[in-house]
Amino acid sequence: MSLVRLSNVTREIGTFVILDAVNAAVAAGERIGLVGPNGAGKTTLLRIVAGTDEPDRGEVQRRRHLTVGLLAQEAHFDEAFASAPDLRTAVRRGAAHVEALEAELRAFEEAGAAGTPAYADLAHRFAALDGWTLDQRVEEALSGLGFGPAEIVRSPEELSGGQQTRAALARLLVADLDLLLLDEPTNHLDLAALEWLEEAVRRRRGALVVASHDRAFLDATVTRIWELRDRRLTAFRGDYSAFARQREARDASLRRAAEARVAEIAKEQTLVQTYRTQRKHGKMHEHEARLARLDRIEVSRAGPALRLDRALGRGAPRSGEVVLRMEDLVVGHPGGPDVARAVRLEATRGERIGIVGPNGAGKTTLLRVIAGELPPRDGRLVFGANVQLGYLAQVRTNPLAGETVLDALLGEIPMTGGEARGFLARFLFRGDDVFKEVRSLSGGERSRLELALLGILPSNLLLLDEPTNHLDIPAREALEAFLRETTATLLVVSHDRRLLDTVCDRLWVVGEGAVVPFDGGYRAWRAAVADGWRIGDALAREDARFHGRPAPVPAGAGRDGSARPGGRNGGRATRAGAPSAARGASEPAPAATEPAPAAEPASGAAPRSAARGVKLSKDAYRRQKAVVEDDLTRLGLRRSHLELALHDPAIAANFVELRRVTSELADVEQALAAAEEAWLLLEDRAP
């Protein structure tokens, strides 16, 4: 018998039908992936299977004594979990039935009845539930899902929303239920936790139904796919990739059959009309009967798709060959510890670079420094010529301007209402959707609005922090297609392995207090890690290559060597315009080889006094002076050109161009002041 069987299950809200006569069954040990666009009813179906929601019509049959657990997208804890003294105890209580047997065994032992048949029966049941390994399983689940020793001893009530969801997942895995229902379980997980969860799910004996937009996770964990489309459910065998091939072939076959049926109906209608004209009523009625038997074949039409081909980064100029360079850059938050250091990183025009690493390692902090939201704590950050960046942050620090979707777009750049609505239509805001209140948008709708705000201004360097968050699979595939084809330079922070694998040519790996380059894509990096590649070794090689010295011990490193600042950073925002040509470049301390030339000091940080008094050799002084004087000449010419451009009537009448030129002029003047300061510092060190 199946664990759960759904028969003609229908669910409605008012007059809107969410599920229409759904039939499905879950067998013991089955692993099923549930897919469909946002709003298709996946969460509703999971709640009906779990018994937390009831259908309006139809029947749900469950096996007697079935144990079921549901991980919702937003975790809700019971009293037993919330009242636990620490996280370890709270997760352990997920296996309450095992703990109850454990208490009975302890009572037998304390009463001196450990040799009785009743005790032996209890011990056998306890062993069958893997009770002797319960503590080990709790530790593995907490560690695998990214909880460190300091977090395990904290009260569950002190956890953030993301930590609570991970803790709820750990509790369900420890419970070892007959049927596990997971709604977007990969949210809030970094790459290491994702890989651990995949292995844990594959090892489970119980059945699984998981709703997810993570195609790599589905490929690794499920053997069947349920697709919710047009309020109906269709089952497919195989993982997600197999389902995608089957669905494409099935849809193509249905389209051909529908076209043939349309042609057949047209033919019969023509014959009916011909025989009516010829007054051959027998023949006419014969073909009328045939026509009555021919129903049109309904083909499920995919919903409207994101159209990003001409929507993101449009109108941006061609940047210089080197778009971005970092030298001895240190990032962190003002007043806090250093989070990560990059010896030397460079992005060239058109490169697609993925930024990967564990949660809390500093990926978002690095992106915020590049975007100009945070000052560098030390080092040198230089942008190339004509660079205009657009920033899609993970969490917006400031609220979106305007009450509605249309207001938010018009608050970014003036345009007519028709132009704004046409642009928003590319991001699936059609008709009255543009008048939705921003505060009431779903996660997917908000992500699409953020993409629209990113794309409305020209940019040739896109900084994207978790761009696929809350996007369904069709939207993710549309975004990936755009990112593969765009000529813009990309820096992408993501835990979406399919996006990293199909879009990014190489990686910047963040962890252990460092940022190091990896020449290869995601799969190559994971293979290298399996073969012994380590961040610390890569950092040492970078330091030896550029400075001839071993890498310093990262400041603020945790037990595993990775810095752990408090929580995620950043505010989901968009920013376009030319960044400064040189930002945050204070001179490194003297080394065995000659130091790099000084430039603009980091915001709020004075140049190192040790570097001021050190005299350079004649060759080093000559080389560094040539670099600084070249910067002064180049920046001076650029300032002159921009000042002339401000007086151009065509630019003065174009709001977008005027804003761009004004912004770039301010940045160039700031960079010029930094270059002049660097020249003065260099003169202090003349031989």
RAFEN-V993240 format. One record per backbone hydrogen bond with DSSP energy under -1.0 kcal/mol. CO is the residue of the C=O (numbers start at 1). NH is the residue of the N-H. E is the energy in kcal/mol with one decimal. If there is no record, write none. Layout:
co->{CO:CO}
nh->{NH:NH}
e->{E:E}
This chain:
co->{3:4:5:6:7:9:10:10:11:11:13:16:19:22:24:26:26:27:30:31:31:32:33:34:35:37:41:42:43:44:45:46:47:47:47:57:59:61:63:67:69:71:78:79:81:86:87:88:89:91:92:95:96:97:98:99:100:101:102:103:104:105:106:107:108:109:113:116:117:118:119:120:121:122:123:124:125:126:127:131:133:134:135:136:137:138:139:140:141:142:143:148:151:152:154:155:156:160:161:162:163:164:165:166:167:168:169:170:171:178:179:180:181:182:184:186:190:191:192:193:194:195:196:197:198:199:207:208:209:210:211:213:214:215:216:217:218:223:224:225:226:227:229:231:232:234:236:239:240:241:242:243:244:245:246:247:248:249:250:251:252:253:254:255:256:257:258:259:260:261:262:263:264:265:266:267:268:269:270:271:272:273:274:275:279:280:281:282:283:284:285:286:287:288:289:308:313:321:323:324:325:326:327:329:330:330:331:331:333:340:341:342:343:345:347:347:348:351:352:352:353:354:355:356:358:360:362:363:364:365:366:367:368:368:378:380:381:382:384:385:388:388:390:392:403:404:405:406:407:409:409:416:417:418:419:420:421:424:424:425:426:430:431:432:433:434:436:437:438:442:443:444:445:446:447:448:449:450:451:452:460:461:462:463:464:466:468:472:473:474:475:476:477:478:479:480:481:482:489:490:491:492:493:495:496:497:498:499:500:506:507:508:509:511:514:516:518:518:521:522:523:524:525:526:527:528:529:534:535:536:537:538:539:540:541:542:543:543:558:562:573:577:581:583:585:600:602:609:617:618:619:620:621:622:623:624:625:626:627:628:629:630:631:632:633:634:635:636:637:638:639:640:641:642:644:645:648:649:651:654:655:656:657:658:659:660:661:662:663:664:665:666:667:668:669:670:671:672:673:674:675:676:677:678:679:680:682:683:685}
nh->{63:26:61:24:59:22:56:57:18:19:16:13:11:9:6:3:4:30:208:223:224:210:226:212:228:40:45:46:47:48:49:50:51:52:53:10:7:5:66:179:181:183:82:83:84:90:91:92:93:94:95:99:100:101:102:103:104:105:106:107:108:109:110:111:113:112:116:120:121:122:123:124:125:126:127:128:129:131:130:134:137:138:139:140:141:142:143:144:145:147:146:152:154:88:87:158:159:164:165:166:167:168:169:170:171:172:173:174:175:207:69:209:71:211:187:189:194:195:196:197:198:199:200:201:202:203:180:32:182:34:184:215:218:219:220:221:222:238:33:236:35:234:232:20:229:227:225:243:244:245:246:247:248:249:250:251:252:253:254:255:256:257:258:259:260:261:262:263:264:265:266:267:268:269:270:271:272:273:274:275:276:277:278:280:281:284:285:286:287:288:289:290:291:292:293:312:316:349:384:347:382:345:380:342:377:378:339:340:336:331:515:329:328:326:323:324:351:490:505:506:492:508:494:510:361:565:366:367:368:369:370:371:373:374:330:327:583:325:387:320:460:461:463:465:438:408:409:410:411:412:413:420:421:422:423:424:425:427:429:428:307:433:434:435:436:406:405:440:441:446:447:448:449:450:451:452:453:454:455:456:489:390:491:392:493:469:471:476:477:478:479:480:481:482:483:484:485:486:462:353:464:355:466:497:500:501:502:503:504:354:518:356:516:514:511:509:507:520:525:526:527:528:529:530:531:533:532:538:539:540:541:542:543:544:545:546:547:548:561:558:393:389:383:381:599:585:605:613:621:622:623:624:625:626:627:628:629:630:631:632:633:634:635:636:637:638:639:640:641:642:643:644:645:646:647:648:652:653:654:658:659:660:661:662:663:664:665:666:667:668:669:670:671:672:673:674:675:676:677:678:679:680:681:682:683:684:685:686:616}
e->{-2.5:-2.5:-2.7:-1.6:-2.3:-2.8:-2.3:-1.7:-2.6:-1.7:-2.1:-2.7:-1.9:-2.5:-3.6:-2.3:-1.2:-1.7:-2.9:-2.7:-1.3:-2.7:-3.4:-1.2:-2.7:-1.9:-2.4:-2.3:-2.2:-1.9:-2.4:-2.4:-1.1:-1.6:-1.4:-2.6:-2.7:-2.4:-1.4:-1.9:-3.1:-2.1:-2.5:-2.4:-1.3:-2.1:-2.5:-2.1:-1.7:-1.6:-1.7:-2.4:-2.3:-1.6:-2.4:-2.2:-2.0:-2.5:-2.1:-2.1:-2.2:-2.3:-2.5:-1.5:-2.9:-1.3:-1.3:-2.1:-2.5:-2.2:-2.8:-2.1:-2.2:-2.7:-2.4:-2.2:-1.2:-2.7:-2.0:-1.6:-2.6:-2.3:-2.3:-2.4:-2.4:-2.4:-2.6:-3.0:-1.8:-2.7:-1.6:-1.8:-1.3:-1.6:-1.4:-1.8:-1.4:-2.5:-1.9:-2.0:-2.6:-2.4:-1.9:-2.3:-2.3:-2.0:-2.2:-2.1:-1.6:-2.9:-2.0:-2.4:-3.0:-3.0:-1.2:-1.6:-2.5:-2.2:-2.0:-2.7:-2.3:-1.7:-2.5:-2.7:-2.1:-1.6:-2.4:-3.1:-2.4:-3.2:-3.2:-1.1:-2.1:-2.5:-1.6:-1.2:-2.1:-2.8:-2.8:-2.8:-2.7:-2.2:-1.7:-2.9:-2.5:-3.0:-2.7:-2.4:-2.8:-1.7:-2.5:-3.3:-1.9:-2.3:-2.8:-3.0:-2.2:-2.2:-2.5:-2.4:-2.1:-2.5:-2.8:-2.4:-2.3:-2.4:-2.4:-2.1:-2.2:-2.7:-2.3:-2.1:-2.3:-2.6:-2.0:-2.2:-2.6:-2.1:-2.4:-2.8:-2.0:-2.1:-1.9:-2.4:-1.3:-2.3:-2.7:-2.0:-2.2:-2.0:-2.2:-1.8:-2.4:-2.1:-1.2:-1.2:-1.1:-3.0:-2.1:-2.6:-2.9:-1.7:-2.6:-2.9:-2.5:-1.1:-3.0:-1.5:-2.7:-2.8:-2.3:-1.5:-2.6:-3.0:-2.1:-1.7:-2.2:-2.8:-2.2:-1.3:-2.8:-2.7:-1.1:-3.1:-1.8:-1.2:-2.4:-2.1:-2.5:-1.9:-2.1:-2.3:-2.2:-1.3:-2.5:-2.6:-3.6:-2.6:-1.0:-2.5:-2.7:-1.7:-3.2:-2.8:-2.6:-2.3:-1.7:-2.4:-2.0:-1.2:-1.4:-2.4:-2.4:-2.2:-2.2:-2.6:-1.6:-1.5:-2.0:-1.8:-2.2:-2.3:-1.3:-1.8:-1.7:-2.5:-1.6:-1.1:-1.5:-2.6:-2.0:-1.9:-2.1:-2.5:-2.0:-1.9:-2.4:-2.0:-2.0:-1.0:-2.8:-2.5:-2.4:-3.3:-3.1:-1.5:-2.1:-2.5:-2.6:-2.0:-2.4:-2.7:-2.2:-2.0:-2.6:-2.3:-1.1:-2.2:-2.9:-2.6:-2.7:-3.4:-3.2:-1.1:-2.5:-2.5:-2.1:-2.3:-1.0:-2.4:-2.6:-2.1:-2.4:-1.6:-2.4:-3.1:-2.3:-1.6:-2.1:-2.5:-2.3:-2.2:-2.6:-2.1:-1.2:-2.8:-1.6:-2.0:-2.8:-2.1:-2.1:-2.2:-2.6:-2.5:-2.4:-2.3:-2.7:-1.1:-1.9:-1.9:-1.0:-1.8:-1.1:-1.5:-1.4:-2.7:-2.3:-1.1:-2.8:-2.5:-2.4:-2.6:-2.5:-1.9:-1.8:-2.3:-2.8:-2.0:-2.1:-2.4:-2.4:-2.7:-2.9:-2.1:-2.2:-2.3:-2.4:-1.9:-2.3:-2.3:-2.5:-2.1:-2.1:-1.6:-1.1:-1.7:-2.6:-1.6:-1.3:-2.9:-2.5:-2.3:-2.9:-2.4:-2.3:-2.7:-2.6:-2.0:-1.9:-2.8:-2.5:-1.8:-2.6:-2.7:-2.1:-1.9:-2.4:-2.3:-2.1:-2.4:-2.0:-1.9:-2.4:-2.2:-2.0:-1.4:-1.1:-1.4:-2.5}
